[in-house]
Amino acid sequence: MTELRNKINEAVNFIRTKTQMQPKIGIILGTGLGGLAKEIEQEVVIDYEEIPHFPVSTVESHHGKLIFGRIGGKEVVAMQGRFHYYEGYTMQQITFPVRVMSYKVGLGVETLFISNAGGGLNPEFERGDLMIMTDHINLLGDNPLIGPNDNELGPRFPDMSEPYSKELISLAEKIAEEENIKVRKGVYVALTGPNLETRAEYRFLRMIGADAVGMSTVPENIVANHMGMKCFGMTI
C-alpha cells in the first residue's frame, strides 16, 4: 500500500471515531462562503487540526472545520475552508481532503460541489454574479497527479474532457430559472497568487478564453475526476 493510501486510511479511521455517516455529497466552501455552513443541520464538526495529515487553513474566513450534517434531508460533508498553493502547501496536500471524502477509499462522497470567490474577466459579468463553471484552464504550473500513480485511486491519465458534470450544470440552470436566480456560465482559470493579476495578465487571460480567475478549485477538481467523482463548480 502506498504512503498516500496509508495517510488516507489514517484520516478516515480517525473520522470514523467521530461519525459513521457516509454522505454521498461533498461541499467545499470557498473564500467568503463559509457562512453557508449555517444552512447545514450540523451533526458532527471536526477541526482540521485534529485529523491526521490534514493541512490547516491559514486564510482569514476559512474556519478549518469538517462538517457532517444534512441539507434538504440529504447527508453531506462540507469543508468550511480550503487550502491554497500560495499558502505553501503541495498540490497533494491541497487535495488530500478530496481523497479522504471520496467513495473509493474514503467517506463515501460521489458528487463534489466546489465553490470559490473569483475575479471577473468577462466584460458582460457584473460584481456579485454567480458563474457556473463549464470548464477550466490550469495555469498553476503544477498538478496534483504528478508522481507515482495508485491505480486503485484512479487511472494514470484521467479524461478531463468534461471536468464539470453537464448533468449537474443542466440541473443547476433549471433550478436557477425556477427560483428566478440569475446565473452565468463560463471558463475559470487558476493562477497561483497570492498577488492579484496585472492589467496585461487580465487581457491575456481573457484572450485565451477565461471568464473568471482565481487561486483554487482546479486541483480539487482534477483529483475528484481522477477518483471518478461527479463535479459541479460555482464562482462568485
Residue pairs with C-beta under 8 A, 6 or more apart in sequence:
1 9
2 148
2 150
4 92
4 99
4 150
4 153
5 105
5 150
5 152
5 153
7 52
7 53
7 96
8 96
8 99
8 100
8 105
8 106
9 105
10 52
10 53
11 51
11 52
11 53
11 54
11 96
11 100
12 100
12 105
12 106
12 107
14 50
14 51
14 52
15 46
15 51
15 66
15 100
15 107
18 44
18 46
19 43
19 44
19 68
21 43
21 44
21 68
21 75
21 77
21 107
22 75
22 107
22 108
23 68
23 74
23 75
23 76
23 77
23 107
23 108
23 109
24 74
24 75
24 103
24 108
24 109
24 110
24 111
25 71
25 74
25 75
25 76
25 77
25 109
25 110
25 111
25 112
25 113
26 76
26 77
26 78
26 79
26 98
26 101
26 107
26 109
26 111
26 112
26 113
26 229
27 76
27 77
27 78
27 79
27 112
27 113
27 115
28 78
28 79
28 82
28 98
28 112
28 113
28 114
28 115
28 217
28 220
29 36
29 37
29 78
29 79
29 80
29 81
29 82
29 115
30 82
30 114
30 115
30 116
30 117
30 216
30 217
31 59
31 61
31 62
31 116
31 117
31 216
32 61
32 117
32 236
33 115
33 116
33 117
33 236
34 61
34 62
34 63
34 80
34 81
36 115
37 63
37 65
37 67
37 78
37 80
39 71
40 67
40 69
40 70
40 71
40 76
40 78
41 69
41 70
41 71
42 67
42 68
42 69
43 68
43 69
43 70
44 67
44 68
44 69
45 65
45 66
45 67
45 68
46 65
46 66
46 68
47 64
47 65
47 66
48 54
48 55
48 56
48 57
48 64
48 65
48 66
48 81
49 56
49 64
51 66
51 100
53 96
54 66
54 96
54 97
54 100
55 83
55 87
55 89
55 93
55 94
55 96
56 64
57 63
57 64
57 81
57 82
57 83
58 87
59 81
59 84
59 87
61 81
62 80
62 81
62 82
63 80
63 81
64 80
64 81
65 80
65 81
66 77
66 78
66 79
66 80
66 97
67 77
67 78
67 79
67 80
68 75
68 76
68 77
69 75
69 76
69 78
70 76
77 101
77 107
77 109
79 97
82 94
82 97
82 216
82 220
83 89
83 93
83 94
83 97
84 94
84 193
84 194
84 215
84 216
85 91
85 94
85 140
85 142
85 192
85 193
85 215
85 219
86 192
86 193
86 194
86 215
91 140
91 142
91 143
91 144
91 146
91 219
92 144
92 147
94 144
94 219
94 220
95 144
95 219
95 220
95 222
95 223
98 112
98 220
98 223
98 224
98 227
98 229
99 105
99 106
99 153
99 223
99 227
100 106
100 107
101 107
101 108
101 109
101 112
102 109
102 224
102 227
102 229
103 109
103 110
103 227
103 228
103 229
104 152
104 153
104 154
104 227
104 228
105 152
105 153
109 229
110 229
110 230
111 165
111 168
111 229
111 230
111 231
111 232
112 220
112 224
112 229
112 230
112 231
112 232
113 231
113 232
113 233
113 234
114 217
114 220
114 221
114 224
114 231
114 232
114 233
114 234
115 233
115 234
115 235
115 236
116 188
116 214
116 216
116 217
116 233
116 234
116 235
116 236
117 214
117 235
117 236
118 131
118 188
118 212
118 213
118 214
118 235
118 236
119 196
119 197
119 212
119 213
119 214
120 126
120 127
120 129
120 211
120 212
121 189
121 202
121 205
121 206
121 210
121 211
121 212
121 213
122 184
122 186
122 206
122 211
122 212
124 184
125 131
125 184
125 186
125 211
125 212
128 236
129 182
129 183
129 184
129 236
130 176
130 181
130 182
130 183
130 184
130 234
130 235
130 236
131 183
131 184
131 185
131 186
131 188
131 211
131 212
131 234
131 235
131 236
132 164
132 169
132 172
132 173
132 183
132 184
132 185
132 186
132 232
132 233
132 234
133 164
133 185
133 186
133 187
133 188
133 217
133 232
133 233
133 234
133 235
134 164
134 169
134 185
134 186
134 187
135 163
135 164
135 187
135 188
136 163
136 164
136 187
136 188
136 189
136 190
136 217
136 218
136 221
136 233
137 187
137 188
137 189
137 190
137 208
137 209
137 210
138 190
138 218
138 222
139 189
139 190
139 191
140 190
140 191
140 192
140 218
140 219
141 192
143 219
143 222
144 219
144 222
144 223
145 158
145 222
145 223
145 226
149 155
149 156
153 226
153 227
154 225
154 226
154 227
154 228
155 226
158 222
158 225
158 226
159 225
160 222
160 225
163 221
163 222
163 225
163 231
164 221
164 231
164 232
164 233
165 230
165 231
165 232
167 230
168 230
168 231
168 232
169 185
169 232
172 183
172 232
172 234
173 183
173 185
175 181
176 182
176 183
184 211
186 210
186 211
186 212
187 209
187 210
187 211
187 212
188 210
188 211
188 212
188 213
188 214
188 217
188 218
188 233
188 235
189 205
189 208
189 210
189 212
189 213
189 214
190 213
190 214
190 215
190 216
190 217
190 218
190 219
191 197
191 201
191 213
191 214
191 215
192 215
193 215
194 215
197 205
197 213
202 213
205 213
212 235
214 235
217 233
217 235
221 231
221 233
224 231
225 231
